[in-house]
Amino acid sequence: MKLENSQRVNRDIVANIEKDLRYISGIIKQKGREMLSNYKITPPQFVALQWLFEDGDMTIGELSNKMYLACSTTTDLVDRMEKNQLVVRVKDSSDRRVVRIHLLEEGKRIIDEVIQKRQQYLEEVLVNFSTEEIELLQSSMMKLHQEMR
């Protein structure tokens, strides 16, 4: 009986963690959209720029897979970003048939600025946390992220 009781507590805890993560994700998404309103990019364009910033040049197919979008949708996204001089298409040096998407300085600038604003927001949220609580949160988030990969 005791085992069943602890399993029930664990399920309740897991349900509460999932709910909190869902709410936090929604708040981050909303704050991110508010921050992006000062720029001439959409949330999906920001996600694409982030992938290019973090992983470097990639093909439309690779970017589509990372974003879980159809290649045609990603092509339209890249077309608009190229028009706004955020990215450029470049032929692969080892295989001229392959075209890679390259992040330009303006795209990097936007990513840097928005990430700094996100970090400032998080800093404001964490102001009432102790150093120990922040360190525990960081290590727990890192562990959760690693387990999800």
DSSP file (Angstrom, degrees, kcal/mol; ACC not computed):
  #  RESIDUE AA STRUCTURE BP1 BP2  ACC     N-H-->O    O-->H-N    N-H-->O    O-->H-N    TCO  KAPPA ALPHA  PHI   PSI    X-CA   Y-CA   Z-CA
    1    1 A M     >        0   0    0      0, 0.0     4,-2.0     0, 0.0     5,-0.1   0.000 360.0 360.0 360.0 -38.7    0.0    0.0    0.0
    2    2 A K  H  >  +     0   0    0      1,-0.2     4,-2.2     2,-0.2     5,-0.2   0.894 360.0  53.3 -62.1 -39.8    2.8    2.4    0.8
    3    3 A L  H  > S+     0   0    0      1,-0.2     4,-2.3     2,-0.2    -1,-0.2   0.910 108.2  50.0 -61.4 -43.7    4.4    1.9   -2.6
    4    4 A E  H  > S+     0   0    0      1,-0.2     4,-2.0     2,-0.2    -1,-0.2   0.891 109.2  52.5 -62.8 -38.6    1.1    2.8   -4.3
    5    5 A N  H  X S+     0   0    0     -4,-2.0     4,-2.1     2,-0.2    -2,-0.2   0.915 110.3  46.6 -63.5 -44.1    0.8    5.9   -2.1
    6    6 A S  H  X S+     0   0    0     -4,-2.2     4,-2.6     1,-0.2    -1,-0.2   0.864 110.3  53.6 -68.5 -34.4    4.3    7.1   -3.1
    7    7 A Q  H  X S+     0   0    0     -4,-2.3     4,-2.4     2,-0.2    -1,-0.2   0.891 108.3  50.8 -64.1 -37.6    3.5    6.4   -6.8
    8    8 A R  H  X S+     0   0    0     -4,-2.0     4,-2.4     2,-0.2    -2,-0.2   0.914 109.8  49.1 -65.3 -43.0    0.4    8.6   -6.4
    9    9 A V  H  X S+     0   0    0     -4,-2.1     4,-2.9     1,-0.2    -2,-0.2   0.930 111.2  50.6 -61.4 -44.7    2.4   11.4   -4.9
   10   10 A N  H  X S+     0   0    0     -4,-2.6     4,-3.0     1,-0.2    -2,-0.2   0.905 109.7  49.8 -60.7 -41.5    5.0   11.1   -7.7
   11   11 A R  H  X S+     0   0    0     -4,-2.4     4,-2.6     2,-0.2    -1,-0.2   0.908 111.9  48.6 -63.5 -40.6    2.2   11.3  -10.3
   12   12 A D  H  X S+     0   0    0     -4,-2.4     4,-2.3     2,-0.2    -2,-0.2   0.919 113.1  47.2 -64.3 -43.0    0.8   14.4   -8.6
   13   13 A I  H  X S+     0   0    0     -4,-2.9     4,-2.7     2,-0.2    -2,-0.2   0.936 112.7  48.9 -63.3 -46.1    4.2   16.0   -8.5
   14   14 A V  H  X S+     0   0    0     -4,-3.0     4,-2.8     1,-0.2    -2,-0.2   0.909 110.7  51.3 -60.2 -42.3    4.8   15.1  -12.1
   15   15 A A  H  X S+     0   0    0     -4,-2.6     4,-2.1     1,-0.2    -1,-0.2   0.900 111.7  47.0 -62.5 -40.1    1.4   16.6  -13.1
   16   16 A N  H  X S+     0   0    0     -4,-2.3     4,-2.7     2,-0.2    -2,-0.2   0.888 111.8  50.1 -69.2 -38.9    2.2   19.8  -11.2
   17   17 A I  H  X S+     0   0    0     -4,-2.7     4,-2.9     2,-0.2     5,-0.2   0.937 111.4  49.0 -63.2 -46.1    5.7   20.1  -12.8
   18   18 A E  H  X S+     0   0    0     -4,-2.8     4,-2.3     1,-0.2    -2,-0.2   0.917 112.4  48.4 -59.3 -43.6    4.2   19.6  -16.3
   19   19 A K  H  X S+     0   0    0     -4,-2.1     4,-2.4    -5,-0.2    -1,-0.2   0.927 112.5  47.7 -63.4 -45.8    1.5   22.2  -15.6
   20   20 A D  H  X S+     0   0    0     -4,-2.7     4,-3.0     1,-0.2     5,-0.2   0.916 112.1  49.6 -62.6 -43.0    4.1   24.7  -14.3
   21   21 A L  H  X S+     0   0    0     -4,-2.9     4,-2.7     1,-0.2    -1,-0.2   0.891 110.4  51.1 -62.6 -38.8    6.4   24.1  -17.3
   22   22 A R  H  X S+     0   0    0     -4,-2.3     4,-2.1    -5,-0.2    -2,-0.2   0.923 113.1  44.7 -63.7 -44.4    3.4   24.6  -19.6
   23   23 A Y  H  X S+     0   0    0     -4,-2.4     4,-2.3     2,-0.2    -2,-0.2   0.919 114.1  49.1 -65.9 -43.6    2.5   27.9  -17.9
   24   24 A I  H  X S+     0   0    0     -4,-3.0     4,-2.8     1,-0.2     5,-0.2   0.921 110.4  51.6 -61.1 -44.2    6.2   29.0  -17.9
   25   25 A S  H  X S+     0   0    0     -4,-2.7     4,-2.5     1,-0.2    -1,-0.2   0.905 109.9  49.7 -58.9 -42.8    6.5   28.1  -21.6
   26   26 A G  H  X S+     0   0    0     -4,-2.1     4,-2.4     2,-0.2    -1,-0.2   0.898 111.5  48.0 -63.7 -41.1    3.4   30.2  -22.4
   27   27 A I  H  X S+     0   0    0     -4,-2.3     4,-2.9     2,-0.2     5,-0.2   0.920 112.3  48.9 -66.1 -43.9    4.7   33.2  -20.4
   28   28 A I  H  X S+     0   0    0     -4,-2.8     4,-2.7     1,-0.2    -2,-0.2   0.914 111.5  50.3 -61.8 -42.2    8.1   33.0  -22.1
   29   29 A K  H  X S+     0   0    0     -4,-2.5     4,-2.2    -5,-0.2    -2,-0.2   0.932 112.8  46.0 -61.1 -46.4    6.4   32.7  -25.5
   30   30 A Q  H  X S+     0   0    0     -4,-2.4     4,-2.2     2,-0.2    -2,-0.2   0.924 114.0  47.3 -64.0 -45.9    4.2   35.8  -24.8
   31   31 A K  H  X S+     0   0    0     -4,-2.9     4,-2.5     1,-0.2    -1,-0.2   0.900 110.8  53.6 -62.3 -40.3    7.1   37.9  -23.5
   32   32 A G  H  X S+     0   0    0     -4,-2.7     4,-2.1    -5,-0.2    -1,-0.2   0.903 107.9  49.5 -60.7 -41.8    9.2   36.8  -26.5
   33   33 A R  H  X S+     0   0    0     -4,-2.2     4,-1.0     2,-0.2    -1,-0.2   0.900 109.9  51.4 -64.3 -40.0    6.4   38.0  -28.8
   34   34 A E  H >< S+     0   0    0     -4,-2.2     3,-0.6     1,-0.2     4,-0.3   0.919 110.9  48.2 -61.5 -43.0    6.2   41.3  -27.0
   35   35 A M  H >< S+     0   0    0     -4,-2.5     3,-1.1     1,-0.2    -1,-0.2   0.870 109.5  53.1 -65.3 -36.6   10.0   41.7  -27.3
   36   36 A L  H ><>S+     0   0    0     -4,-2.1     3,-2.3     1,-0.2     5,-0.5   0.678  86.9  81.8 -73.1 -16.9    9.9   40.9  -31.0
   37   37 A S  T <<5S+     0   0    0     -4,-1.0    -1,-0.2    -3,-0.6    -2,-0.2   0.732  86.3  59.2 -63.0 -19.4    7.2   43.5  -31.7
   38   38 A N  T < 5S+     0   0    0     -3,-1.1    -1,-0.3    -4,-0.3     2,-0.3   0.468 103.6  63.3 -84.6  -2.1   10.1   46.1  -31.8
   39   39 A Y  T < 5S-     0   0    0     -3,-2.3     2,-0.4     2,-0.2    -3,-0.0  -0.790  87.8-117.3-120.9 162.9   11.7   44.2  -34.7
   40   40 A K  T   5S+     0   0    0     -2,-0.3     2,-0.3    44,-0.1    -3,-0.1  -0.241  82.9  94.1 -95.4  47.1   10.6   43.5  -38.3
   41   41 A I      < -     0   0    0     -5,-0.5    -2,-0.2    -2,-0.4    40,-0.0  -0.961  67.1-128.9-134.3 155.4   10.6   39.7  -37.8
   42   42 A T     >  -     0   0    0     -2,-0.3     4,-2.3     1,-0.1     5,-0.2  -0.543  34.4-103.1 -93.9 163.4    8.0   37.1  -36.8
   43   43 A P  H  > S+     0   0    0      0, 0.0     4,-2.2     0, 0.0     5,-0.2   0.904 122.8  50.7 -54.9 -43.5    8.4   34.5  -34.0
   44   44 A P  H  > S+     0   0    0      0, 0.0     4,-2.2     0, 0.0     5,-0.1   0.886 109.2  51.6 -63.5 -34.7    9.1   31.7  -36.6
   45   45 A Q  H  > S+     0   0    0      2,-0.2     4,-2.7     1,-0.2     5,-0.2   0.897 108.2  52.0 -65.2 -38.9   11.7   33.9  -38.2
   46   46 A F  H  X S+     0   0    0     -4,-2.3     4,-2.5     2,-0.2    -1,-0.2   0.917 108.4  50.6 -62.4 -43.0   13.3   34.4  -34.8
   47   47 A V  H  X S+     0   0    0     -4,-2.2     4,-2.2     2,-0.2    -2,-0.2   0.918 111.2  48.7 -61.1 -43.3   13.4   30.7  -34.2
   48   48 A A  H  X S+     0   0    0     -4,-2.2     4,-2.2     1,-0.2    -2,-0.2   0.924 111.0  49.9 -62.5 -44.6   15.1   30.1  -37.5
   49   49 A L  H  X S+     0   0    0     -4,-2.7     4,-2.5     1,-0.2    -1,-0.2   0.891 108.7  53.6 -61.3 -39.2   17.6   32.9  -36.8
   50   50 A Q  H  X S+     0   0    0     -4,-2.5     4,-2.8     2,-0.2     5,-0.3   0.928 108.0  49.3 -61.1 -45.8   18.3   31.2  -33.4
   51   51 A W  H  X S+     0   0    0     -4,-2.2     4,-3.1     1,-0.2     5,-0.4   0.922 113.6  46.1 -60.1 -43.8   19.0   27.9  -35.0
   52   52 A L  H  X S+     0   0    0     -4,-2.2     4,-1.6     1,-0.2    -1,-0.2   0.879 113.2  50.4 -66.5 -37.5   21.4   29.5  -37.5
   53   53 A F  H  < S+     0   0    0     -4,-2.5    -2,-0.2    -5,-0.2    -1,-0.2   0.905 119.7  35.6 -64.6 -43.6   23.0   31.5  -34.7
   54   54 A E  H  < S+     0   0    0     -4,-2.8    -2,-0.2    -5,-0.2    -3,-0.2   0.870 131.4  26.5 -81.6 -39.0   23.6   28.4  -32.6
   55   55 A D  H  < S-     0   0    0     -4,-3.1    -3,-0.2    -5,-0.3    -2,-0.2   0.526  99.4-134.1-107.1  -7.9   24.3   25.7  -35.2
   56   56 A G     <  -     0   0    0     -4,-1.6    -1,-0.3    -5,-0.4    -2,-0.1  -0.303  57.1  -3.3  84.2-171.8   25.8   27.7  -38.1
   57   57 A D  S    S+     0   0    0     -4,-0.1     2,-0.3    43,-0.1    45,-0.2  -0.175  70.3 166.1 -56.0 142.2   24.9   27.5  -41.8
   58   58 A M  B     -A  101   0A   0     43,-1.1    43,-3.5     4,-0.0     2,-0.1  -0.979  34.8-100.3-153.1 164.1   22.5   24.9  -42.8
   59   59 A T     >  -     0   0    0     -2,-0.3     4,-2.5    41,-0.2     5,-0.2  -0.317  38.8-106.0 -79.3 167.3   20.3   23.8  -45.8
   60   60 A I  H  > S+     0   0    0     39,-0.5     4,-2.9     1,-0.2     5,-0.2   0.908 122.6  53.1 -57.9 -42.6   16.6   24.5  -46.1
   61   61 A G  H  > S+     0   0    0      2,-0.2     4,-2.2     1,-0.2    -1,-0.2   0.910 109.3  47.1 -61.2 -44.1   16.0   20.8  -45.4
   62   62 A E  H  > S+     0   0    0      2,-0.2     4,-2.0     1,-0.2    -1,-0.2   0.921 114.5  46.6 -64.5 -43.8   18.1   20.9  -42.2
   63   63 A L  H  X S+     0   0    0     -4,-2.5     4,-2.0     2,-0.2    -2,-0.2   0.897 110.2  54.2 -64.7 -40.4   16.4   24.0  -41.0
   64   64 A S  H  X>S+     0   0    0     -4,-2.9     5,-2.2    -5,-0.2     4,-0.9   0.919 108.8  49.1 -58.6 -45.0   13.0   22.6  -41.8
   65   65 A N  H  <5S+     0   0    0     -4,-2.2     3,-0.5     1,-0.2    -1,-0.2   0.907 110.9  49.1 -62.7 -42.6   13.7   19.5  -39.7
   66   66 A K  H  <5S+     0   0    0     -4,-2.0    -1,-0.2     1,-0.2    -2,-0.2   0.846 118.2  40.1 -65.6 -33.5   14.9   21.5  -36.7
   67   67 A M  H  <5S-     0   0    0     -4,-2.0    -1,-0.2    -5,-0.2    -2,-0.2   0.480 105.5-125.7 -94.9  -3.3   11.8   23.7  -36.9
   68   68 A Y  T  <5 +     0   0    0     -4,-0.9     2,-0.3    -3,-0.5    -3,-0.2   0.917  66.6 131.8  56.7  45.6    9.4   20.9  -37.7
   69   69 A L      < -     0   0    0     -5,-2.2    -1,-0.2    -6,-0.1    -2,-0.1  -0.862  64.8 -98.3-122.8 157.8    8.1   22.7  -40.8
   70   70 A A     >  -     0   0    0     -2,-0.3     4,-2.3     1,-0.1     3,-0.3  -0.445  35.6-117.2 -69.1 150.1    7.6   21.7  -44.4
   71   71 A C  H  > S+     0   0    0      1,-0.2     4,-2.6     2,-0.2     5,-0.2   0.875 115.7  55.5 -57.7 -38.3   10.4   22.6  -46.7
   72   72 A S  H  > S+     0   0    0      2,-0.2     4,-2.0     1,-0.2    -1,-0.2   0.890 108.3  48.0 -63.5 -38.5    8.1   24.9  -48.7
   73   73 A T  H  > S+     0   0    0     -3,-0.3     4,-2.1     2,-0.2    -2,-0.2   0.911 112.7  48.1 -66.7 -42.8    7.1   26.8  -45.5
   74   74 A T  H  X S+     0   0    0     -4,-2.3     4,-2.8     2,-0.2    -2,-0.2   0.876 108.2  55.2 -66.5 -37.2   10.8   27.2  -44.5
   75   75 A T  H  X S+     0   0    0     -4,-2.6     4,-2.6     2,-0.2    -1,-0.2   0.933 109.0  47.2 -60.2 -46.0   11.6   28.4  -48.0
   76   76 A D  H  X S+     0   0    0     -4,-2.0     4,-2.1     2,-0.2    -2,-0.2   0.902 112.2  51.0 -60.8 -41.3    9.0   31.1  -47.7
   77   77 A L  H  X S+     0   0    0     -4,-2.1     4,-2.1     1,-0.2    -2,-0.2   0.928 112.1  45.6 -61.3 -47.2   10.4   32.0  -44.3
   78   78 A V  H  X S+     0   0    0     -4,-2.8     4,-2.8     2,-0.2     5,-0.2   0.876 108.5  57.4 -66.1 -38.7   14.0   32.2  -45.6
   79   79 A D  H  X S+     0   0    0     -4,-2.6     4,-2.2    -5,-0.2    -1,-0.2   0.935 109.6  44.7 -56.1 -47.0   12.8   34.3  -48.7
   80   80 A R  H  X S+     0   0    0     -4,-2.1     4,-1.5     2,-0.2    -1,-0.2   0.890 114.3  48.6 -66.7 -39.4   11.3   36.9  -46.3
   81   81 A M  H  <>S+     0   0    0     -4,-2.1     5,-2.9     2,-0.2     6,-0.8   0.869 111.3  50.4 -68.9 -35.2   14.5   36.9  -44.1
   82   82 A E  H ><5S+     0   0    0     -4,-2.8     3,-1.6     3,-0.2    -2,-0.2   0.899 107.6  53.5 -67.5 -40.3   16.7   37.2  -47.1
   83   83 A K  H 3<5S+     0   0    0     -4,-2.2    -1,-0.2     1,-0.3    -2,-0.2   0.852 109.5  48.8 -61.2 -35.1   14.6   40.2  -48.4
   84   84 A N  T 3<5S-     0   0    0     -4,-1.5    -1,-0.3    -5,-0.1    -2,-0.2   0.286 117.1-116.8 -89.0  10.0   15.1   41.8  -45.0
   85   85 A Q  T < 5S+     0   0    0     -3,-1.6    21,-0.4     2,-0.2    22,-0.3   0.845  82.0 120.6  58.3  39.5   18.9   41.1  -45.2
   86   86 A L  S   <S+     0   0    0     -5,-2.9    18,-2.8     1,-0.2    21,-0.4   0.725  79.4  11.3 -96.4 -30.8   18.9   38.9  -42.2
   87   87 A V  E     -B  103   0A   0     -6,-0.8     2,-0.3    16,-0.3    -1,-0.2  -0.895  63.9-153.5-139.3 167.5   20.3   35.8  -44.0
   88   88 A V  E     -B  102   0A   0     14,-2.1    14,-3.0    -2,-0.3     2,-0.4  -0.994  21.2-121.4-143.1 146.5   21.8   35.0  -47.4
   89   89 A R  E     -B  101   0A   0     -2,-0.3     2,-0.4    12,-0.2    12,-0.2  -0.754  34.1-176.2 -86.4 132.1   21.8   31.8  -49.5
   90   90 A V  E     -B  100   0A   0     10,-3.0    10,-3.4    -2,-0.4     2,-0.2  -0.986  27.2-116.6-131.2 141.7   25.3   30.6  -50.3
   91   91 A K  E     -B   99   0A   0     -2,-0.4     8,-0.2     8,-0.2     5,-0.2  -0.552  39.6-106.3 -74.2 138.3   26.5   27.7  -52.4
   92   92 A D        -     0   0    0      6,-3.2     6,-0.2     3,-0.6    -1,-0.1  -0.422  21.7-138.0 -63.7 134.7   28.4   25.1  -50.5
   93   93 A S  S    S+     0   0    0      1,-0.2     3,-0.2    -2,-0.1    -1,-0.1   0.801 101.9  42.5 -68.6 -28.5   32.1   25.3  -51.2
   94   94 A S  S    S+     0   0    0      1,-0.3     2,-0.3     2,-0.0    -1,-0.2   0.703 128.2  25.4 -91.8 -19.7   32.5   21.5  -51.4
   95   95 A D    >   -     0   0    0      3,-0.2     3,-2.2     1,-0.1    -3,-0.6  -0.812  63.8-163.5-145.8 100.9   29.3   20.8  -53.4
   96   96 A R  T 3  S+     0   0    0     -2,-0.3    -1,-0.1     1,-0.3    -3,-0.1   0.639  88.2  66.7 -63.3 -15.0   28.0   23.6  -55.6
   97   97 A R  T 3  S+     0   0    0     -6,-0.1     2,-0.4     2,-0.0    -1,-0.3   0.729  88.0  82.0 -75.7 -20.5   24.6   21.9  -55.8
   98   98 A V    <   -     0   0    0     -3,-2.2    -6,-3.2    -6,-0.2     2,-0.5  -0.718  65.3-161.0 -91.4 131.0   24.0   22.4  -52.1
   99   99 A V  E     - B   0  91A   0     -2,-0.4   -39,-0.5    -8,-0.2     2,-0.3  -0.947   7.5-163.7-112.9 128.8   22.7   25.8  -50.9
  100  100 A R  E     - B   0  90A   0    -10,-3.4   -10,-3.0    -2,-0.5     2,-0.5  -0.815  19.6-124.3-111.4 150.9   23.2   26.8  -47.3
  101  101 A I  E     -AB  58  89A   0    -43,-3.5   -43,-1.1    -2,-0.3     2,-0.4  -0.834  28.6-162.9 -94.0 126.4   21.5   29.6  -45.4
  102  102 A H  E     - B   0  88A   0    -14,-3.0   -14,-2.1    -2,-0.5     2,-0.4  -0.936  16.9-126.4-116.6 131.0   24.0   32.0  -43.8
  103  103 A L  E     - B   0  87A   0     -2,-0.4   -16,-0.3   -16,-0.2     2,-0.1  -0.605  26.1-148.6 -77.0 126.8   23.2   34.4  -41.0
  104  104 A L     >  -     0   0    0    -18,-2.8     4,-2.1    -2,-0.4     3,-0.4  -0.416  30.1 -97.1 -90.8 170.5   24.1   38.0  -41.7
  105  105 A E  H  > S+     0   0    0      1,-0.2     4,-2.8     2,-0.2     5,-0.2   0.862 122.8  54.7 -56.7 -40.5   25.2   40.6  -39.2
  106  106 A E  H  > S+     0   0    0    -21,-0.4     4,-2.1     1,-0.2    -1,-0.2   0.898 108.5  49.2 -63.2 -39.2   21.7   42.2  -38.9
  107  107 A G  H  > S+     0   0    0    -21,-0.4     4,-2.3    -3,-0.4    -1,-0.2   0.910 112.0  48.5 -63.8 -42.7   20.3   38.7  -38.0
  108  108 A K  H  X S+     0   0    0     -4,-2.1     4,-2.9     2,-0.2    -2,-0.2   0.901 109.5  53.2 -62.9 -41.7   23.1   38.3  -35.4
  109  109 A R  H  X S+     0   0    0     -4,-2.8     4,-2.6     2,-0.2    -2,-0.2   0.921 109.7  47.5 -60.7 -45.2   22.4   41.7  -34.0
  110  110 A I  H  X S+     0   0    0     -4,-2.1     4,-2.7     2,-0.2     5,-0.3   0.933 112.5  49.0 -63.1 -46.0   18.7   41.0  -33.6
  111  111 A I  H  X S+     0   0    0     -4,-2.3     4,-2.6     1,-0.2     5,-0.3   0.944 112.6  48.5 -58.3 -49.0   19.4   37.6  -31.9
  112  112 A D  H  X S+     0   0    0     -4,-2.9     4,-2.3     1,-0.2    -2,-0.2   0.933 113.9  46.0 -56.7 -48.7   21.9   39.2  -29.5
  113  113 A E  H  X S+     0   0    0     -4,-2.6     4,-2.2     1,-0.2    -1,-0.2   0.925 114.7  45.7 -63.2 -46.2   19.5   42.0  -28.6
  114  114 A V  H  X S+     0   0    0     -4,-2.7     4,-2.4     1,-0.2    -1,-0.2   0.903 112.7  50.0 -67.3 -40.7   16.5   39.8  -28.0
  115  115 A I  H  X S+     0   0    0     -4,-2.6     4,-2.5    -5,-0.3    -1,-0.2   0.903 110.1  51.4 -64.8 -39.6   18.4   37.3  -26.0
  116  116 A Q  H  X S+     0   0    0     -4,-2.3     4,-2.3    -5,-0.3    -2,-0.2   0.911 110.4  48.9 -61.4 -41.7   19.9   40.1  -23.8
  117  117 A K  H  X S+     0   0    0     -4,-2.2     4,-2.2     2,-0.2    -2,-0.2   0.893 110.7  50.5 -65.2 -39.4   16.3   41.4  -23.3
  118  118 A R  H  X S+     0   0    0     -4,-2.4     4,-2.4     2,-0.2    -2,-0.2   0.911 111.0  48.7 -63.4 -42.4   15.1   37.8  -22.4
  119  119 A Q  H  X S+     0   0    0     -4,-2.5     4,-2.4     2,-0.2    -2,-0.2   0.885 109.8  51.6 -66.1 -38.7   18.0   37.5  -19.9
  120  120 A Q  H  X S+     0   0    0     -4,-2.3     4,-2.1     2,-0.2    -1,-0.2   0.909 109.8  50.5 -63.1 -41.4   17.2   40.9  -18.3
  121  121 A Y  H  X S+     0   0    0     -4,-2.2     4,-2.0     2,-0.2    -2,-0.2   0.935 111.1  47.6 -60.8 -46.7   13.6   39.8  -17.9
  122  122 A L  H  X S+     0   0    0     -4,-2.4     4,-2.3     1,-0.2    -2,-0.2   0.886 108.5  55.4 -63.2 -39.0   14.6   36.5  -16.3
  123  123 A E  H  < S+     0   0    0     -4,-2.4     4,-0.3     1,-0.2    -1,-0.2   0.909 108.2  48.8 -58.4 -42.7   17.0   38.5  -14.0
  124  124 A E  H >< S+     0   0    0     -4,-2.1     3,-0.9     1,-0.2    -2,-0.2   0.885 111.1  49.9 -64.2 -39.6   14.0   40.6  -12.9
  125  125 A V  H >< S+     0   0    0     -4,-2.0     3,-0.6     1,-0.2    -1,-0.2   0.869 111.1  49.4 -66.5 -36.6   11.9   37.5  -12.2
  126  126 A L  G >< S+     0   0    0     -4,-2.3     3,-2.1     1,-0.2    -1,-0.2   0.382  77.9 104.9 -85.5   4.4   14.7   35.9  -10.2
  127  127 A V  G <  S+     0   0    0     -3,-0.9    -1,-0.2     1,-0.3    -2,-0.1   0.801  81.6  47.7 -59.3 -30.9   15.3   39.0   -8.0
  128  128 A N  G <  S+     0   0    0     -3,-0.6     2,-0.3    -4,-0.2    -1,-0.3   0.297  93.4  98.2 -94.2  10.3   13.5   37.4   -5.0
  129  129 A F  S <  S-     0   0    0     -3,-2.1     2,-0.1     1,-0.0    -3,-0.0  -0.743  74.3-123.1 -94.4 144.4   15.4   34.1   -5.3
  130  130 A S     >  -     0   0    0     -2,-0.3     4,-2.3     1,-0.1     5,-0.2  -0.388  28.0-108.0 -76.1 163.9   18.4   33.3   -3.1
  131  131 A T  H  > S+     0   0    0      1,-0.2     4,-2.5     2,-0.2     5,-0.2   0.908 122.5  52.1 -57.5 -42.5   21.7   32.4   -4.7
  132  132 A E  H  > S+     0   0    0      1,-0.2     4,-2.5     2,-0.2    -1,-0.2   0.900 108.7  49.7 -63.0 -41.4   21.2   28.8   -3.6
  133  133 A E  H  > S+     0   0    0      2,-0.2     4,-2.5     1,-0.2    -1,-0.2   0.895 111.5  48.9 -64.3 -39.9   17.7   28.7   -5.1
  134  134 A I  H  X S+     0   0    0     -4,-2.3     4,-2.6     2,-0.2    -2,-0.2   0.918 112.5  47.6 -66.2 -43.4   19.0   30.0   -8.4
  135  135 A E  H  X S+     0   0    0     -4,-2.5     4,-2.4     2,-0.2    -2,-0.2   0.896 113.2  48.2 -65.0 -40.1   21.9   27.5   -8.5
  136  136 A L  H  X S+     0   0    0     -4,-2.5     4,-2.5     2,-0.2     5,-0.2   0.911 111.8  50.0 -65.4 -42.8   19.5   24.7   -7.7
  137  137 A L  H  X S+     0   0    0     -4,-2.5     4,-2.7     2,-0.2     5,-0.2   0.930 111.6  49.1 -60.1 -46.0   17.1   25.8  -10.4
  138  138 A Q  H  X S+     0   0    0     -4,-2.6     4,-2.5     1,-0.2    -2,-0.2   0.933 113.2  44.9 -61.6 -47.0   19.9   26.0  -12.9
  139  139 A S  H  X S+     0   0    0     -4,-2.4     4,-2.2     1,-0.2    -1,-0.2   0.891 114.5  49.2 -67.3 -37.3   21.2   22.5  -12.1
  140  140 A S  H  X S+     0   0    0     -4,-2.5     4,-2.5     2,-0.2    -1,-0.2   0.907 112.1  48.2 -66.8 -41.4   17.7   21.0  -12.1
  141  141 A M  H  X S+     0   0    0     -4,-2.7     4,-2.6    -5,-0.2    -2,-0.2   0.903 111.7  50.1 -65.4 -41.0   16.9   22.7  -15.5
  142  142 A M  H  X S+     0   0    0     -4,-2.5     4,-2.5    -5,-0.2    -2,-0.2   0.921 112.2  47.4 -62.7 -43.6   20.2   21.4  -17.0
  143  143 A K  H  X S+     0   0    0     -4,-2.2     4,-2.4     2,-0.2    -2,-0.2   0.921 112.5  48.7 -65.0 -44.0   19.5   17.9  -15.8
  144  144 A L  H  X S+     0   0    0     -4,-2.5     4,-1.8     2,-0.2    -2,-0.2   0.923 111.9  49.6 -60.0 -45.2   15.9   18.0  -17.1
  145  145 A H  H  X S+     0   0    0     -4,-2.6     4,-1.3     1,-0.2    -2,-0.2   0.918 110.9  49.4 -60.4 -45.4   17.2   19.3  -20.5
  146  146 A Q  H  < S+     0   0    0     -4,-2.5     3,-0.3     1,-0.2    -1,-0.2   0.901 111.0  49.6 -62.1 -41.5   19.8   16.6  -20.7
  147  147 A E  H  < S+     0   0    0     -4,-2.4    -1,-0.2     1,-0.2    -2,-0.2   0.827 108.7  53.3 -67.5 -31.4   17.3   13.8  -19.8
  148  148 A M  H  <        0   0    0     -4,-1.8    -1,-0.2     1,-0.3    -2,-0.2   0.763 360.0 360.0 -76.1 -24.8   14.9   15.1  -22.5
  149  149 A R     <        0   0    0     -4,-1.3    -1,-0.3    -3,-0.3    -2,-0.2   0.499 360.0 360.0 -69.3 360.0   17.6   15.0  -25.2
